[in-house]
Amino acid sequence: MATFRDLMTRLGLTVNERKTRLVQIPEERFDFLGYTIGQFYGRQGKPYIGTQPSKKAVRRLLRRIHEETSRQWNWQTAEKRVSELNPILRGWCQYFNQGPVKQAYELARRYTERRFRRWMMRRSKRKGTGYKQYSDSYLYDTLGLFKPPDQRRATLNAKA
């Protein structure tokens, strides 16, 4: 019986020994292309093999939001910052729409709101968090900030 390494060698492909490992599903999970793949549990507690955004991918998104709402951008208008943030959020939500994504979307939404409000307060040289000054309707309706959906779309993009 040929091993994975033998098959890759026959195909003329090299394997990164540090990154390559064999995983026993459903006992273990692994990360691939920003997703964690493994066993999850449905609403009734029934186990299934599926995907969810990896912790590393979520951290990378939050770091990007942090960078886009840092002090270096205080010279720009709020509308310009929204136009920079929206493609990041929209693209991330469109890519990570497989599996249980509600918690990741909620975390991204809350973090973006908090960072953007604080950025607007710093920009106007005021102290505070900005919750009273900048309501949700101002952020989403007036400025047009992208709001991650409350749940993933009903139709999935994955092809078997």
MDAnalysis code that builds the backbone (N, CA, C; Angstrom):
import MDAnalysis as mda
import numpy as np

u = mda.Universe.empty(480, n_residues=160, atom_resindex=np.repeat(np.arange(160), 3), trajectory=True)
u.add_TopologyAttr("name", ["N", "CA", "C"] * 160)
u.add_TopologyAttr("resid", np.arange(1, 161))
u.add_TopologyAttr("resname", ["MET", "ALA", "THR", "PHE", "ARG", "ASP", "LEU", "MET", "THR", "ARG", "LEU", "GLY", "LEU", "THR", "VAL", "ASN", "GLU", "ARG", "LYS", "THR", "ARG", "LEU", "VAL", "GLN", "ILE", "PRO", "GLU", "GLU", "ARG", "PHE", "ASP", "PHE", "LEU", "GLY", "TYR", "THR", "ILE", "GLY", "GLN", "PHE", "TYR", "GLY", "ARG", "GLN", "GLY", "LYS", "PRO", "TYR", "ILE", "GLY", "THR", "GLN", "PRO", "SER", "LYS", "LYS", "ALA", "VAL", "ARG", "ARG", "LEU", "LEU", "ARG", "ARG", "ILE", "HIS", "GLU", "GLU", "THR", "SER", "ARG", "GLN", "TRP", "ASN", "TRP", "GLN", "THR", "ALA", "GLU", "LYS", "ARG", "VAL", "SER", "GLU", "LEU", "ASN", "PRO", "ILE", "LEU", "ARG", "GLY", "TRP", "CYS", "GLN", "TYR", "PHE", "ASN", "GLN", "GLY", "PRO", "VAL", "LYS", "GLN", "ALA", "TYR", "GLU", "LEU", "ALA", "ARG", "ARG", "TYR", "THR", "GLU", "ARG", "ARG", "PHE", "ARG", "ARG", "TRP", "MET", "MET", "ARG", "ARG", "SER", "LYS", "ARG", "LYS", "GLY", "THR", "GLY", "TYR", "LYS", "GLN", "TYR", "SER", "ASP", "SER", "TYR", "LEU", "TYR", "ASP", "THR", "LEU", "GLY", "LEU", "PHE", "LYS", "PRO", "PRO", "ASP", "GLN", "ARG", "ARG", "ALA", "THR", "LEU", "ASN", "ALA", "LYS", "ALA"])
u.atoms.positions = np.array([
    [0.838, -1.182, 0.000],
    [0.000, 0.000, 0.000],
    [0.884, 1.246, 0.000],
    [0.620, 2.163, -0.905],
    [1.408, 3.384, -1.049],
    [0.993, 4.408, 0.003],
    [1.985, 5.108, 0.520],
    [1.689, 6.158, 1.482],
    [1.417, 7.459, 0.734],
    [0.920, 8.420, 1.464],
    [0.656, 9.735, 0.887],
    [1.939, 10.334, 0.311],
    [3.036, 10.185, 1.062],
    [4.319, 10.733, 0.621],
    [4.757, 10.087, -0.689],
    [4.554, 8.766, -0.823],
    [4.909, 8.056, -2.056],
    [4.088, 8.566, -3.233],
    [2.790, 8.759, -3.010],
    [1.924, 9.251, -4.082],
    [2.349, 10.645, -4.533],
    [2.660, 11.501, -3.593],
    [3.086, 12.857, -3.931],
    [4.412, 12.832, -4.696],
    [5.326, 11.965, -4.308],
    [6.609, 11.851, -4.989],
    [6.418, 11.381, -6.417],
    [5.538, 10.395, -6.620],
    [5.260, 9.900, -7.969],
    [4.689, 10.990, -8.862],
    [3.891, 11.882, -8.282],
    [3.311, 12.979, -9.052],
    [4.305, 14.122, -9.260],
    [5.466, 14.023, -8.647],
    [6.469, 15.065, -8.793],
    [6.211, 16.262, -7.901],
    [5.444, 16.068, -6.855],
    [5.129, 17.158, -5.932],
    [5.906, 16.974, -4.642],
    [6.302, 18.063, -4.029],
    [6.994, 17.981, -2.751],
    [6.011, 18.302, -1.634],
    [6.290, 17.746, -0.490],
    [5.425, 17.917, 0.673],
    [6.212, 18.640, 1.752],
    [5.625, 19.670, 2.315],
    [6.239, 20.363, 3.434],
    [6.005, 19.521, 4.678],
    [7.065, 18.912, 5.189],
    [6.957, 17.979, 6.314],
    [6.444, 18.667, 7.582],
    [6.769, 19.948, 7.766],
    [6.305, 20.651, 8.959],
    [4.798, 20.876, 8.939],
    [4.246, 21.128, 7.746],
    [2.827, 21.467, 7.642],
    [1.932, 20.267, 7.385],
    [2.486, 19.158, 6.949],
    [1.678, 18.010, 6.554],
    [1.520, 17.052, 7.717],
    [0.293, 16.635, 7.950],
    [0.023, 15.629, 8.976],
    [-1.235, 14.871, 8.604],
    [-1.334, 13.662, 9.089],
    [-2.529, 12.857, 8.877],
    [-3.473, 13.082, 10.050],
    [-4.738, 13.204, 9.753],
    [-5.735, 13.496, 10.775],
    [-6.808, 12.412, 10.736],
    [-7.233, 11.983, 11.896],
    [-8.317, 11.018, 12.005],
    [-9.623, 11.771, 12.243],
    [-10.484, 11.770, 11.237],
    [-11.799, 12.389, 11.370],
    [-12.734, 11.309, 11.883],
    [-13.542, 11.485, 12.843],
    [-14.001, 12.718, 13.491],
    [-13.275, 13.080, 14.777],
    [-12.269, 12.295, 15.185],
    [-11.605, 12.563, 16.465],
    [-10.846, 13.883, 16.483],
    [-10.290, 14.271, 15.342],
    [-9.474, 15.477, 15.286],
    [-10.041, 16.462, 14.270],
    [-9.632, 17.701, 14.405],
    [-9.970, 18.755, 13.440],
    [-8.682, 19.279, 12.836],
    [-8.802, 19.916, 11.681],
    [-7.637, 20.551, 11.066],
    [-8.076, 21.804, 10.335],
    [-7.127, 22.702, 10.132],
    [-7.387, 23.961, 9.430],
    [-6.883, 23.862, 8.005],
    [-7.708, 24.351, 7.066],
    [-7.337, 24.346, 5.658],
    [-8.054, 25.498, 4.971],
    [-7.304, 26.352, 4.292],
    [-7.825, 27.497, 3.557],
    [-8.731, 28.389, 4.409],
    [-8.349, 28.576, 5.672],
    [-9.094, 29.464, 6.550],
    [-10.258, 28.816, 7.275],
    [-10.540, 27.574, 6.966],
    [-11.632, 26.856, 7.618],
    [-11.077, 25.821, 8.582],
    [-11.802, 25.565, 9.659],
    [-11.542, 24.421, 10.511],
    [-12.491, 23.329, 10.052],
    [-11.936, 22.174, 9.735],
    [-12.710, 21.055, 9.221],
    [-12.669, 19.950, 10.260],
    [-13.843, 19.410, 10.577],
    [-13.906, 18.341, 11.564],
    [-15.334, 18.062, 11.966],
    [-15.465, 17.441, 13.115],
    [-16.787, 17.077, 13.622],
    [-17.373, 18.230, 14.426],
    [-18.614, 18.545, 14.119],
    [-19.371, 19.559, 14.836],
    [-20.695, 18.944, 15.253],
    [-21.449, 19.680, 16.035],
    [-22.728, 19.180, 16.509],
    [-23.841, 20.118, 16.093],
    [-24.930, 19.549, 15.570],
    [-26.071, 20.323, 15.122],
    [-26.955, 20.755, 16.273],
    [-28.105, 21.302, 15.930],
    [-29.022, 21.836, 16.949],
    [-29.527, 20.770, 17.907],
    [-29.789, 19.582, 17.407],
    [-30.296, 18.513, 18.265],
    [-29.165, 17.687, 18.866],
    [-27.929, 18.145, 18.730],
    [-26.795, 17.428, 19.289],
    [-26.284, 16.316, 18.390],
    [-26.792, 16.252, 17.171],
    [-26.371, 15.217, 16.239],
    [-25.031, 15.607, 15.612],
    [-24.022, 14.730, 15.665],
    [-22.721, 15.077, 15.106],
    [-22.723, 15.036, 13.574],
    [-21.914, 15.897, 12.982],
    [-21.733, 15.897, 11.535],
    [-20.328, 16.400, 11.217],
    [-19.832, 16.046, 10.047],
    [-18.534, 16.525, 9.580],
    [-18.786, 17.795, 8.779],
    [-18.124, 18.876, 9.157],
    [-18.377, 20.144, 8.484],
    [-17.225, 21.117, 8.649],
    [-17.521, 22.383, 8.372],
    [-16.514, 23.440, 8.426],
    [-17.035, 24.622, 9.231],
    [-16.092, 25.418, 9.698],
    [-16.391, 26.717, 10.287],
    [-15.155, 27.581, 10.109],
    [-15.292, 28.907, 10.139],
    [-14.104, 29.757, 10.015],
    [-13.116, 29.439, 11.131],
    [-11.843, 29.330, 10.781],
    [-10.834, 29.016, 11.789],
    [-10.603, 30.216, 12.702],
    [-10.099, 29.945, 13.888],
    [-9.798, 31.019, 14.831],
    [-8.750, 31.964, 14.249],
    [-7.810, 31.405, 13.521],
    [-6.767, 32.220, 12.902],
    [-7.366, 33.172, 11.866],
    [-8.337, 32.710, 11.088],
    [-8.976, 33.556, 10.079],
    [-9.773, 34.678, 10.737],
    [-10.444, 34.377, 11.833],
    [-11.215, 35.402, 12.548],
    [-10.262, 36.430, 13.150],
    [-9.170, 35.961, 13.762],
    [-8.185, 36.892, 14.325],
    [-7.590, 37.787, 13.245],
    [-7.338, 37.225, 12.068],
    [-6.773, 38.002, 10.965],
    [-7.751, 39.094, 10.527],
    [-9.050, 38.774, 10.486],
    [-10.055, 39.777, 10.140],
    [-10.077, 40.892, 11.180],
    [-10.085, 40.533, 12.455],
    [-10.130, 41.548, 13.515],
    [-8.879, 42.422, 13.488],
    [-7.726, 41.837, 13.194],
    [-6.496, 42.611, 13.078],
    [-6.595, 43.594, 11.913],
    [-7.192, 43.166, 10.818],
    [-7.343, 44.040, 9.648],
    [-8.292, 45.203, 9.956],
    [-9.389, 44.914, 10.651],
    [-10.320, 45.974, 11.063],
    [-9.599, 46.954, 11.990],
    [-8.798, 46.421, 12.899],
    [-8.037, 47.261, 13.822],
    [-7.114, 48.205, 13.056],
    [-6.418, 47.663, 12.056],
    [-5.504, 48.489, 11.263],
    [-6.256, 49.569, 10.486],
    [-7.432, 49.231, 9.968],
    [-8.206, 50.187, 9.174],
    [-8.879, 51.257, 10.023],
    [-8.918, 51.075, 11.335],
    [-9.517, 52.073, 12.225],
    [-8.482, 52.609, 13.209],
    [-7.227, 52.616, 12.811],
    [-6.178, 53.130, 13.686],
    [-6.030, 54.644, 13.498],
    [-5.229, 55.250, 14.329],
    [-5.050, 56.705, 14.334],
    [-4.467, 57.254, 13.035],
    [-3.754, 56.422, 12.299],
    [-3.133, 56.923, 11.066],
    [-4.159, 57.370, 10.038],
    [-5.405, 56.957, 10.203],
    [-6.454, 57.311, 9.248],
    [-7.334, 58.456, 9.741],
    [-6.954, 59.126, 10.816],
    [-7.781, 60.206, 11.363],
    [-8.001, 61.353, 10.383],
    [-7.127, 61.515, 9.430],
    [-7.248, 62.602, 8.466],
    [-8.341, 62.328, 7.431],
    [-8.791, 61.089, 7.309],
    [-9.807, 60.757, 6.313],
    [-11.215, 60.945, 6.871],
    [-12.166, 61.053, 5.967],
    [-13.558, 61.182, 6.384],
    [-14.106, 59.813, 6.769],
    [-15.199, 59.830, 7.519],
    [-15.837, 58.579, 7.921],
    [-16.332, 57.810, 6.702],
    [-16.819, 58.509, 5.699],
    [-17.312, 57.853, 4.485],
    [-16.184, 57.120, 3.763],
    [-14.997, 57.705, 3.742],
    [-13.846, 57.068, 3.096],
    [-13.441, 55.809, 3.861],
    [-13.459, 55.874, 5.191],
    [-13.123, 54.696, 6.000],
    [-14.150, 53.587, 5.776],
    [-15.430, 53.971, 5.676],
    [-16.478, 52.979, 5.413],
    [-16.242, 52.331, 4.052],
    [-15.846, 53.133, 3.065],
    [-15.600, 52.576, 1.739],
    [-14.390, 51.643, 1.731],
    [-13.487, 51.790, 2.687],
    [-12.345, 50.874, 2.812],
    [-12.723, 49.631, 3.609],
    [-13.556, 49.788, 4.622],
    [-13.945, 48.655, 5.468],
    [-14.951, 47.722, 4.793],
    [-15.890, 48.284, 4.036],
    [-16.963, 47.473, 3.455],
    [-16.475, 46.316, 2.589],
    [-15.537, 46.523, 1.660],
    [-15.081, 45.369, 0.863],
    [-14.402, 44.289, 1.700],
    [-13.718, 44.706, 2.761],
    [-13.063, 43.733, 3.643],
    [-14.119, 42.867, 4.315],
    [-15.113, 43.517, 4.929],
    [-16.163, 42.780, 5.634],
    [-17.017, 41.945, 4.684],
    [-17.420, 42.545, 3.577],
    [-18.269, 41.846, 2.614],
    [-17.555, 40.627, 2.036],
    [-16.302, 40.808, 1.651],
    [-15.537, 39.707, 1.082],
    [-15.309, 38.587, 2.079],
    [-15.013, 38.945, 3.330],
    [-14.787, 37.931, 4.351],
    [-16.071, 37.145, 4.605],
    [-17.190, 37.835, 4.701],
    [-18.470, 37.157, 4.948],
    [-18.890, 36.295, 3.759],
    [-18.574, 36.722, 2.551],
    [-18.927, 35.915, 1.385],
    [-18.054, 34.673, 1.288],
    [-16.773, 34.786, 1.668],
    [-15.903, 33.611, 1.623],
    [-16.251, 32.641, 2.742],
    [-16.433, 33.163, 3.939],
    [-16.728, 32.312, 5.088],
    [-18.238, 32.239, 5.292],
    [-18.899, 31.507, 4.430],
    [-20.355, 31.340, 4.558],
    [-20.748, 29.873, 4.639],
    [-19.800, 29.009, 4.990],
    [-20.077, 27.585, 5.107],
    [-20.043, 27.173, 6.569],
    [-21.036, 26.420, 6.990],
    [-21.050, 25.899, 8.350],
    [-21.582, 26.904, 9.352],
    [-21.328, 26.643, 10.620],
    [-21.819, 27.541, 11.674],
    [-20.989, 28.825, 11.731],
    [-21.510, 29.888, 11.159],
    [-20.770, 31.147, 11.059],
    [-21.377, 32.266, 11.896],
    [-22.482, 32.006, 12.546],
    [-23.197, 33.068, 13.256],
    [-22.324, 33.744, 14.314],
    [-21.578, 32.979, 15.087],
    [-20.729, 33.565, 16.127],
    [-19.622, 34.420, 15.525],
    [-19.017, 33.948, 14.448],
    [-17.946, 34.716, 13.808],
    [-18.493, 36.011, 13.223],
    [-19.651, 35.955, 12.586],
    [-20.271, 37.161, 12.033],
    [-20.601, 38.149, 13.140],
    [-21.144, 37.648, 14.234],
    [-21.524, 38.514, 15.354],
    [-20.282, 39.177, 15.959],
    [-19.209, 38.422, 16.112],
    [-17.973, 38.976, 16.639],
    [-17.428, 40.065, 15.712],
    [-17.438, 39.810, 14.418],
    [-16.953, 40.797, 13.447],
    [-17.811, 42.057, 13.486],
    [-19.126, 41.897, 13.577],
    [-20.034, 43.045, 13.614],
    [-19.796, 43.901, 14.858],
    [-19.762, 43.250, 16.036],
    [-19.580, 43.987, 17.285],
    [-18.215, 44.678, 17.335],
    [-17.176, 43.988, 16.881],
    [-15.834, 44.567, 16.906],
    [-15.739, 45.754, 15.954],
    [-16.318, 45.621, 14.767],
    [-16.281, 46.712, 13.793],
    [-17.025, 47.938, 14.326],
    [-18.203, 47.724, 14.889],
    [-18.966, 48.841, 15.455],
    [-18.155, 49.550, 16.533],
    [-17.585, 48.780, 17.454],
    [-16.841, 49.371, 18.561],
    [-15.617, 50.146, 18.064],
    [-14.844, 49.534, 17.183],
    [-13.644, 50.187, 16.669],
    [-13.979, 51.438, 15.862],
    [-15.023, 51.352, 15.041],
    [-15.358, 52.493, 14.193],
    [-15.886, 53.658, 15.021],
    [-16.701, 53.363, 16.028],
    [-17.179, 54.438, 16.909],
    [-16.016, 55.101, 17.640],
    [-15.099, 54.293, 18.166],
    [-13.943, 54.852, 18.866],
    [-13.080, 55.665, 17.910],
    [-12.937, 55.189, 16.674],
    [-12.153, 55.919, 15.680],
    [-12.781, 57.290, 15.407],
    [-14.106, 57.332, 15.263],
    [-14.774, 58.614, 15.005],
    [-14.649, 59.557, 16.198],
    [-14.680, 59.021, 17.410],
    [-14.504, 59.869, 18.593],
    [-13.080, 60.434, 18.650],
    [-12.083, 59.605, 18.394],
    [-10.689, 60.083, 18.391],
    [-10.480, 61.109, 17.292],
    [-11.104, 60.853, 16.145],
    [-10.959, 61.751, 14.995],
    [-11.482, 63.149, 15.319],
    [-12.572, 63.203, 16.081],
    [-13.151, 64.499, 16.438],
    [-12.591, 65.035, 17.764],
    [-11.525, 64.377, 18.255],
    [-10.824, 64.797, 19.478],
    [-11.741, 64.835, 20.703],
    [-12.613, 63.827, 20.769],
    [-13.489, 63.699, 21.939],
    [-13.160, 62.403, 22.656],
    [-13.459, 62.358, 23.946],
    [-13.239, 61.153, 24.738],
    [-14.521, 60.333, 24.769],
    [-14.369, 59.066, 25.033],
    [-15.523, 58.195, 25.176],
    [-15.575, 57.124, 24.104],
    [-16.639, 56.331, 24.187],
    [-16.783, 55.192, 23.276],
    [-17.611, 55.509, 22.044],
    [-18.431, 56.546, 22.095],
    [-19.211, 56.945, 20.936],
    [-20.548, 56.255, 20.787],
    [-20.972, 55.490, 21.798],
    [-22.252, 54.786, 21.687],
    [-23.436, 55.745, 21.677],
    [-23.359, 56.811, 22.435],
    [-24.457, 57.780, 22.445],
    [-24.412, 58.687, 21.225],
    [-23.218, 59.031, 20.776],
    [-23.066, 59.971, 19.673],
    [-23.367, 59.327, 18.317],
    [-23.002, 58.059, 18.154],
    [-23.136, 57.387, 16.857],
    [-23.961, 56.108, 17.030],
    [-25.230, 56.194, 16.706],
    [-26.125, 55.052, 16.860],
    [-25.903, 54.039, 15.743],
    [-26.512, 52.869, 15.898],
    [-26.441, 51.845, 14.849],
    [-27.033, 52.360, 13.550],
    [-28.139, 53.082, 13.643],
    [-28.762, 53.584, 12.418],
    [-27.843, 54.585, 11.708],
    [-27.070, 55.370, 12.468],
    [-26.124, 56.285, 11.836],
    [-25.035, 55.502, 11.110],
    [-24.497, 54.474, 11.773],
    [-23.433, 53.686, 11.150],
    [-23.918, 52.978, 9.890],
    [-25.073, 52.327, 9.981],
    [-25.511, 51.463, 8.883],
    [-26.363, 52.197, 7.846],
    [-27.250, 53.058, 8.294],
    [-28.140, 53.731, 7.344],
    [-27.508, 54.986, 6.742],
    [-26.911, 55.817, 7.575],
    [-26.351, 57.077, 7.090],
    [-24.998, 56.885, 6.413],
    [-24.072, 56.214, 7.113],
    [-22.731, 56.031, 6.559],
    [-22.659, 54.867, 5.575],
    [-23.544, 53.889, 5.714],
    [-23.556, 52.748, 4.802],
    [-22.571, 51.653, 5.158],
    [-22.208, 51.536, 6.433],
    [-21.306, 50.473, 6.862],
    [-21.954, 49.119, 6.602],
    [-21.168, 48.171, 6.095],
    [-21.690, 46.822, 5.816],
    [-21.954, 46.109, 7.127],
    [-23.144, 45.534, 7.257],
    [-23.511, 44.802, 8.459],
    [-23.496, 43.315, 8.138],
    [-22.599, 42.558, 8.772],
    [-22.607, 41.114, 8.535],
    [-23.979, 40.539, 8.857],
    [-24.444, 39.586, 8.050],
    [-25.794, 39.048, 8.262],
    [-25.921, 38.345, 9.609],
    [-27.152, 38.249, 10.099],
    [-27.402, 37.567, 11.365],
    [-27.195, 36.063, 11.231],
    [-27.324, 35.568, 10.041],
    [-27.112, 34.145, 9.785],
    [-26.658, 33.986, 8.348],
    [-26.128, 32.809, 8.037],
    [-25.652, 32.595, 6.675],
    [-26.828, 32.470, 5.730],
    [-26.534, 32.634, 4.442],
    [-27.582, 32.522, 3.440],
    [-28.162, 31.119, 3.427],
    [-29.406, 30.999, 3.012],
    [-30.064, 29.689, 2.975],
    [-29.457, 28.791, 1.917],
    [-29.043, 29.342, 0.790],
    [-28.438, 28.535, -0.261],
    [-26.924, 28.551, -0.098],
    [-26.326, 27.388, -0.217],
    [-24.892, 27.264, -0.034],
    [-24.197, 27.302, -1.398],
    [-22.943, 27.751, -1.379],
    [-22.174, 27.843, -2.607],
    [-21.317, 26.613, -2.838],
    [-21.186, 25.744, -1.862],
    [-20.286, 24.603, -1.991],
    [-20.843, 23.602, -3.009],
    [-19.931, 23.062, -3.789],
    [-20.299, 22.030, -4.758],
    [-19.672, 20.719, -4.319],
    [-20.414, 19.662, -4.421],
    [-19.894, 18.346, -4.014],
    [-19.068, 17.723, -5.109],
])
